[in-house]
Structures are given as structure tokens and as C-alpha cells.
């Protein structure tokens, strides 16, 4: 007996999460595993964040709250957008959710009709397409290769838009590539979108503060103010403040859309934990030194990984500008044989061999709609990253034509 409807049956579990669980199982069995599959900071939130959560519990009054989130937190988010992004929103144009992923889930639940299309530049985060499909939409993947900086061009966007296009999904800095769109690149995309007023934009900016070099971050909303009335900015505290497990994301957009998202939330999760919201207020309004130090830590690690990867013959690597991943091309190695004579038919087989034989957990590019790559998280200690690069180099050297 099947308990799934057609939509559920067509959805996969998160590939990165599944690989992480497989790596944890091998480690629990006693294998020497370096797990670089999941994307989360490997350090704890700043102390004042944890203290704010504990204080909220001590004070009591942890009850149901407004679906949109605490007024005080939304005020802090409004101030954040103004101070850091130059964007003016009111509190009724801001909402809080259980992670940025829930916002995306609610957006497509609330706005997609059967057959509506969502343009998704690839490589893309593993969940975008499945969330769209689950709500009856059609993900339209547009390949953006390394030669284009892994970024969507205006010409590609124009060619992808059809009468069924409802949303354009953007992500900068990008997971998995670390690509960052410039103001000019955004404005060129906006020039296309202005000719197609039905198309809405969701800009996932969760890695805003994880910058690895001098390439600046700019919010899509700041670069393209003329599209304010059809743009949703998605962000959260997970990456910048090492609060992945707290599950707190937030969004800003047109009042009518935010109201609709709040309605979706009221009928699903009701509200976000007040404890997590108290912690998020402390994160957004407290000392921001932690954010800068985290970015500098990831930048040091990115340089270490880049210096090691460039020494490995047979792989292709473009150093990321943001986020905390190394997206590595292994196309030249597909079709080669392992020491046991097994042919590596694709990037999934490559990643499986890397984990099973060399103890390094990665995510195959196919999970990001970009076959021929693997992704390594650089959210690990420098010694672990050195060892990880050595294990990858050992695997590459072991392969036979």
C-alpha cells in the first residue's frame, strides 16, 4: 500500500542530508570519515544569543505567538534591512518563519497554480526544484556554467520566460558555487523582467555575510528598486550567526504577499518558537563582531582549500566569492576506473567512491542540477580541510584510464 500522492512520490529527500546521514553511520561504525557534506558553520552562536534564549525561558510566557513573528523581532529586521541593505520596509512587510526553507515552501504553496513555471539558474540549491514541484509548479532549469561565472545572463532569462512563468529564483551568494551577482548584473536581469510584469522574483540572500574576498554583496532589492512590488527578499540567522538548528528565517516583500505567507504559516506551524525569536533579536541587535570574524575564518579556509585544489590534476575549480563551499568539476575523471576496476559513470559514483574508499563525504553535482561536479563544505577546521584535500588528491591519483 502506498501512502503518497503523486506529488509526494515525485519528491526526493534532501540529497545533502541523506549523504550526511550516511557519513554519520559510517563514522559510528568506526570508519575514519571527514564529513564535508552539510553546509553549516562549525562553531557556536555568540554567547549573548544563547543567553537571550535562556533568559526568555526563565521569564516564562512561552506561548503561541503571531504567525508573522514578534513585533520586536520584525522591528529589528526592518532596521537590519535599512542599515545593511538600504531597503525601507514596514513591519507589516516583514515576516518570520521556521527557517528560510519554510518561507520558500510557503511562497510556492501560496502562489503557484498547476503548470506555473519557476526559472531556476543552475547550479542551484538542492531543494529549490523539489519545493516547486511539490506545489504543482514546473521548475525550469537554466544552466549557468563556470565560463559564465555560474550566473544567469539577461539573454538566458529572456529565452526562458514563457506565458507560464511565475517566478524567477535567485541566490547570491550562491549555494553551491559561491557566485555573487553584481548590481550591474542584477540590473540587466531587471531590464528583462520589466518587459514581463507577471514574473515575480524571490532572492535568497541567506549567505549575505559570508564573503570570501573583496567582491561585495548587494541585495537584489537595492539594485532593482523598480521591482520592489514583485520581489521577495529571503534571509535568516542560520549562516551569519551559526544558528542553523534554531530554525529562524525572515523575509521582506509586498504587504499583500507577506499577509498571504502569514496565512499559510497560521495554518501549518502556527508560529515560530518565541525562544528562537528572542535569540534572533539578540543576534540582529547585539554586537556584530562575530559576523565579521566568521567571514574572515571562512575566507582563510577558502584560501587553504583553493591552494590545495589547484595542485590536483584532472579537476576544475573556480574559487568562490561567497558562501562556504568548494564546487569542484570532476568531468575529466568520469569514465575512469577505480583500483578495483569499477568505472565511475557519473559524479554520484565519484562521490560514493570518495566516501566509501577514501572517507571523504561530499555532495554530487547532480543534486544541484549540475552533473559533473562535487561540492565540499569548507565549514570545518583547517586541519580537516587539509586532510580532505589530500584524500581527494589520493583518490584522483588512484584512478586509471
N, C-alpha and C positions, 0 to 999 in steps of 0.2 A: 504494500500500500504506500502510495506517495502522499506526503503531506504538503507538497509545494505546488503553488500555482505556476503558470507558465513563466511569469516574470521572475519569480524566485529561483526557478530551476535554471534560468539562464545566467544567474549571477554566481561568481566565484567568491570564495573567501579571500580576504586580503592576502595577496601573494607574499608581501614582505612579512606580514605577521606569521603566516604559515611557515616560512623559511626560518624565522626567528625561533619558533616553537621546535622545529626540527633540530636546530643548532643546540637549543637548551636541552633537548632529550639526549643528544649525543654527549654533551658535557656532563649530564647527570650520570651517564653510563661510564664515565671515567675517561672519555676521549679529550685530547688537548684541542680545544676549539677557541678560535678568535671569532667572535660574532660581530660582524660589521653590517648586519642586515637592517636593523631598525634605525630610524632617524630620530634620536632624542639625545639631548645633552647628557653627558655622563657625570654631571655634578648636581648638587642640590640647590634649590632656590635660595635666595639671600635670606639670612636669619630673620629679618623683620617681616618677611612674608609668612613664614611659619608661625612666628609669634602672633601675628594678626589673626591667623586661623585659630590658634589655641585660645586667644582672648575672646574670640567670637563664641566659642564653645562655652567658655567659663561664664560669659554674660548670660547665656541661655537665649531663649526666644528664637530657637532654630525651628522655624515653622515654614509652611508654604509661603512662597513669595509671588510677586508679579511675574507673569511669563516673560515680560520684556527685560526683567532684571531689576536690581535695586536702583532707585533713583540716584543714590550717591555714586554707584559704580558707573552708571551711564553718564553722569556729570564728569567723572574722571576720564571717561573715554572721549567725551566731547572735547575736553581740554587737551587730551593727547593728540587728537586729530588736528586741532588748531595749532598747537605748539610744534609738533614734529612734521606735519604734512601740509600745513597751510590750508586746511579744509574747515569750513564752517558748517557744523551740523547742530541741530537742536536735539534735546534728549528724546523726543518722540521720533527722531530719525535714526536712532541707535537701538540695538537690541543685543542681549547677551544669550549665549546658548552653551550647551554642553560640548564644547569644542568647536573648532571651525568646521569640522566634518558635518556636524549636525546642521549648521547653517546651510551648507550646500545641499544636504538631504532635504531640508525644508523648502529651499528655493525651488528645486526642481519638482518636488511634490506639489507645491502650490501653483506653479506657473505653466507646467508642460501639459499639453494635450497630446493624445496619441499621434505619433508620427512627427511631432515637432523636432527640429534638429538643433543640436548644440555643437558648435565648432570648437574642437579641442586641438590646439597645436601639440604635436608630439616631438620629442619625448614628453610624457606627462605623468603626473602623479597617478599611482595605481588605481585609485578609487573613482576618479572623475567619470570615466565611461560607464562603469557599472552602476553608479548612482543615477546617471541619466537614464540608462536602460531600465532600471528598476521602476522608474516612474513613467514609463511609456514613451520616452523620448528616444531619439536616434543620435548616438554620438557620431560626429563627422570628424575623423582624424585627419589632420593635415601635417604631413611630415616636414619637419624643420631640421635639416641636417647640420652637422658640425661646420660645414662650409658657410652656413648662414648664421653661425653663432647660436644654433638651436633656437632661433627666434622666428616668429611669423612675419612675413612681409605683407605690405599692403596689397600687392598683386595676388598673393596666395589667398588672402582674406576675401578679396573681391571674387575670385574664382570659386570659392567655397560657399558663398552665400546663395541661397535659393529662396523661393517664396515660403518654404517651410522653416527657415532659420529663425530660431527664437532667442538664442543666447550665444555669445562668444565667451569662452572660458580662458582667462589669462592667469598666469602665475609668474611672479617676479619678486625676488629671486626664485629661480625655478628649482623644484624637486622633480627630476634628479640631476639636472645639468649644471645648476648654479648660474645660469644665464640671467642677466639683468637688462631689462628694456630701458632705453634712454628716453628722455622727454620727446626728442625728435621722432624716434621710432613709434612711440605711442601716438604722436600727432599724425603721423602718416596713416596709422590704422584708423584714427578718428575721422580722417578725411573720407575714408571708405564708408564708415559707419554713418556718417551724416547723410549719405545718399540712401541709407536703408533704415528708416526710422523705427521699424518694427523690431530691430535686433537690439537686445539688451546685453549688458556687459557685467560679468562678475569677475572681479580682480582679487585673486588670492594673494595676499601680501604677508603671510604668516612668517616668512623669513626676512622681513624688512630689516631687522637689526643685525643679521648675520652677514656681514660684509667682509670680504677676504682681501681686498686690495683697495685701490683708490677709486674704483668705479662706484659712483654714487647711486643711491636708491632714490627713485621718485615714484610717488603714488600715481596710479592711472588717473585718479580723481583730480589731482593737482595739474597734471599735464593736459588733461582734456576736460576743462570745466564746462564746456558747452554740452557735454553728455551727462551732466550731473543727474538729470531727471530720469536717466535709464541705466545708471551704474550702481552696482552694489560692491562696496569695499569690504572684504573679509579679512579678519586678523585675529589675534588671540595672544595669550600669555605663554603658550606652551614652549616655544623655541627660545624667545629672548630671555625668559626668566626661569628656564629649566622646570617648567610646571606641566609637563605632558600629562601626568596622571591626575592632575587636578581637574582636567576637562573643562576648560573655560575659553570659549571663543567669543568674538563680538563682531558686529557688522554695522555699517552705516549706509544709508541709501534713502530713496524717496519715502516719504511718510506712509504713503498707501501700501508700498511693498513691505515695509517694516511691520505695519499693522497686520498684514496678511501672514507674515512669518510668525509673529507673536500668536496669532490664532492657531497656526499649525502646532506651535510649541505647547499651547494650553491644552491641546487635545492629545498630546503624545507624552511628554515628560513633565508637564505642568510648569516646572521652573528649574532653575539651576540651584544647586546647593548653596545656601547662604554662607556656609563656611568657605567654600571656594570663592565666592564673590568677595567676602571680606579679605581674603588673601590677595585677590586680584586688585582690589583698591590699594592695598599696601604696595603691591608691585608697581602699579602705574603712577602712584603719587609719592613714593618714597625715593630714597637715594638711588640714582640710576647708574652708579659706578659699576655695578655688577654686569649691566648690559654691555658696556664698553669692554670690560675685561674679558667677558665671554667671547666677544667678537675677536679680540686680539689673540685669545687662546686658539680659536678655530683657524685664524689666519696663519699662526705659526705651524699648526698641524698641516694645513693645506700645503704650505711650502715644503715641508718634510716629505709628504706623500708625492708631490709633483716632482721633486728632485729624484726620488727613487723610481717612479714610474717611467720617467724619460729614459732610464737606463735599460728598460726591458724591451728587447727587440720583439716585434710581432704584434704589439698593441698600439692603439691610437688613443691619445689623451689630450683633451683641451682643458687647461686649468680653469676651474670655476671662479666666477667673480663673487658669488654669494652662496648662501646655504652651507651645509656641511657634508657634501658628498663628492666622491670622485666617480665620474661617469666614464667608463673605460671601454673603448672599442676593441672587440676581440674578433672582428670579422676575418682577419687574416689567419686566425687559428682554427676557425670552423672547418671541419673536414679532416683535421689531423687526428692521429691515433695516440691513445694513452700508452703507457708502458705495458699495459695488459692487452693491447691490441684493440681496444674499444674506440670506434670512430666517434668523435664529438660532432654530432649532427647539427647542433644549434647552441645558442647561448644558454639555454636551460640545461643541456647536458654539460656544458662547460662549467656552469655554477655548481652542478651536482658533483662533478669530479673534484672541483676545488674544495668543496666541503668534505666529502667522504674520504678523499685520499690525502688532502693537504691541510685539513682542519681550519679552513677559512670560509666563513659564511658570507655570501654576497646575495644580491638580488639580480636575476637575469633581466636583460633589457626588454624581453618580451612582455614583462609585467608593466612596463611603461610605454607599451605600444612602440617599442624601438628595438626590434631584434638585432642581435649582433653586438650587444653591449652587456656589461655588468655594472652594478652600482655598489660601491663600498661607502659606508658611512665613515666620516673622519671624526665622529664623536667618540673618541677613545683616547687612551693615553698615548704619548709619543712612542713609548716602547712597544705598545701593542701595534701601532701603525707601522713602525719599522719592521716588526716581525711579520705583519700581514703582507707588506710589500715583498718581503723575502719569500714568503710562501707562494705568492703569486708568481714571482720570478722562477722559483723552483718548478712550479707546475709547467710554466711555459717552456722551460729548458727541457723538461721531461718528454714533451710531445714529439711525435715522429711524423714525417710527411705521409 
